[in-house]
Amino acid sequence: MASSLDNIEPVQSRSGRAASWHMAAFELWSLWQRRPKLRKRAIVFLAWRFLPPNIKLIALGVAAGAILLFAAMFAALVFGITQLA
């Protein structure tokens, strides 16, 4: 199935650069029209694609910290249970 963007020429802004945000907005709109029920995972991946790299780095650091905290809590729980036995 051909994409709806195959027949469209690039939109030029006043400064002469291609207005990529117009194309992104159109693509999001057409995606929404083709599949109106997006799952949460698809929305997260779509948002992740447009985030700047420094925000991605912060988010990955927070996720890694949460995983380490969860592992430490699990280890403490196992240690406490083994001390009771």
Secondary structure, 3 states (H helix, E strand, C coil): CCCCCCCCCCCECCCCCECHHHHHHHHHHHHHHHCCCCCHHHHHHHHHHHCCHHHHHHHHHHHHHHHHHHHHHHHHHHHHHHHHC
